Amino acid sequence: MAAKKPGRKVKVTLRKVTRKNLTQVLKLEVAKGQEKFVAANAVSIAQGCFEKAAWFRAIYAGETPVGFVMMYENRKLGKYYLWRFMIDGKHQGKGYGKRALTLIIDRVRKSPRAKNLTLCFLRGRGGPERFYERLGFKDTGKIKYGEHLAKLVLRK
């Protein structure tokens, strides 16, 4: 087996949640103190199963599940909303979240009628606000579901 080159990045991919990986995805948890910022994956998957516009995937680093993402996608209306996004606490700070969200942004950018990608977030210590800002999301100043609404403009 060949050794990995120093500095080589682990490939980040988005994979369907299946019977085979469900238990691993359900075990993923954000870092202590971040629980108020995102629902547990079990809740997200249950909600996604009953919303036909939901699209969700496990985030993998190599062959290891490290996170979860769920989108609300209405291609007919061109509405794309990042509903849930989490990286397991043990895997934060390794660049997996940035690479996964970049994959999501690229996917939405190629989608029909996609002008914006929106999301909601809570402010607070350990929260995702700065992470989203670094990827180009701007706080709209609006509140939705008691959370701040942010938008990434994909095309005008």
C-alpha positions in Angstrom: 0.0 0.0 0.0 1.4 3.4 -1.0 1.9 6.0 1.6 -0.1 9.2 1.3 1.8 12.3 0.1 2.4 14.8 2.9 -0.3 17.6 2.7 -2.6 15.6 0.4 -6.2 16.4 1.1 -8.7 13.7 1.8 -11.4 13.8 -0.8 -14.8 15.0 0.4 -17.9 13.6 -1.2 -21.7 13.7 -0.7 -23.3 10.3 -0.6 -26.9 9.0 -0.2 -28.0 8.0 3.2 -28.8 4.3 2.9 -29.5 1.3 5.2 -25.8 0.6 5.1 -24.6 4.0 6.4 -27.6 5.2 8.4 -26.4 4.1 11.8 -23.1 5.9 11.3 -24.8 9.1 10.1 -27.2 9.0 13.1 -24.2 8.8 15.5 -22.6 12.1 14.1 -22.9 15.0 16.6 -21.7 18.6 16.6 -19.2 19.7 19.2 -20.4 20.3 22.8 -22.2 23.6 23.0 -23.3 23.6 19.4 -26.4 21.5 19.8 -28.7 24.6 19.7 -27.5 25.5 16.2 -28.7 22.4 14.3 -31.2 19.6 14.8 -30.0 16.1 15.3 -29.5 14.1 12.1 -32.3 11.7 13.1 -34.8 14.6 13.2 -33.5 15.9 9.9 -33.7 12.5 8.1 -37.2 12.0 9.5 -38.3 15.4 8.2 -36.6 14.8 4.9 -38.5 11.6 4.3 -41.8 13.4 4.5 -40.8 16.5 2.4 -40.7 15.7 -1.3 -38.5 18.8 -2.0 -35.9 17.6 0.5 -32.5 16.4 -0.7 -30.1 15.0 1.9 -26.7 13.4 1.9 -24.0 12.2 4.2 -20.7 14.1 4.0 -17.7 11.8 3.7 -14.0 12.4 4.1 -12.5 9.5 2.2 -14.5 6.5 3.4 -15.5 8.1 6.8 -18.8 9.8 7.3 -18.1 13.2 8.9 -21.3 15.2 8.5 -24.7 15.7 7.1 -26.4 18.1 4.7 -30.1 18.6 3.8 -31.5 21.0 1.2 -35.0 22.2 0.3 -35.0 22.3 -3.5 -37.9 23.5 -5.6 -36.4 23.4 -9.1 -39.6 24.6 -10.7 -39.6 27.8 -8.7 -35.8 28.1 -8.5 -35.8 28.0 -4.7 -32.8 26.4 -3.0 -32.5 26.5 0.8 -29.7 24.9 2.9 -32.0 23.4 5.5 -29.4 21.5 7.6 -25.6 21.4 7.6 -23.4 19.8 10.2 -19.9 18.4 10.7 -19.2 16.0 13.5 -17.4 17.7 16.4 -14.4 15.3 16.0 -14.0 16.3 12.4 -14.4 20.1 12.7 -11.5 22.3 11.8 -10.1 20.0 9.1 -11.6 21.8 6.1 -14.3 19.2 5.5 -17.2 21.6 6.0 -15.8 24.2 3.6 -15.2 21.6 0.9 -18.7 20.0 1.4 -20.5 23.3 1.3 -18.5 24.3 -1.8 -19.8 21.1 -3.5 -23.3 22.1 -2.5 -22.9 25.6 -3.8 -21.5 24.3 -7.1 -24.4 21.8 -7.4 -27.0 24.5 -6.8 -25.2 27.0 -9.2 -25.7 24.4 -12.0 -29.4 23.9 -11.1 -32.3 25.3 -13.1 -33.4 28.8 -12.2 -31.0 29.0 -9.3 -30.2 32.6 -8.5 -29.6 32.4 -4.8 -28.9 29.9 -2.1 -30.4 30.8 1.3 -30.0 29.5 4.8 -31.0 30.4 8.3 -28.6 30.5 11.3 -28.6 31.4 15.0 -26.0 33.8 16.3 -23.9 32.8 19.3 -20.6 31.5 20.5 -19.6 28.4 18.5 -22.2 29.2 15.9 -21.9 29.0 12.1 -22.2 32.7 11.2 -18.5 33.3 10.4 -18.2 30.0 8.5 -21.1 31.0 6.2 -19.7 34.5 5.8 -16.3 33.2 4.6 -18.1 31.3 1.9 -19.9 34.4 0.7 -23.3 34.3 2.5 -24.6 37.7 3.5 -27.0 38.3 6.4 -30.2 39.8 4.8 -31.3 41.4 8.1 -34.4 39.4 8.0 -35.6 36.9 10.6 -37.2 33.6 9.5 -38.3 30.9 12.0 -36.6 33.0 14.8 -33.3 32.7 12.9 -31.2 35.1 10.8 -31.7 34.7 7.0 -28.6 34.7 4.9 -28.2 34.6 1.1 -25.5 33.7 -1.4 -26.1 35.3 -4.8 -25.3 32.8 -7.5 -26.3 34.8 -10.5 -28.1 38.1 -11.1 
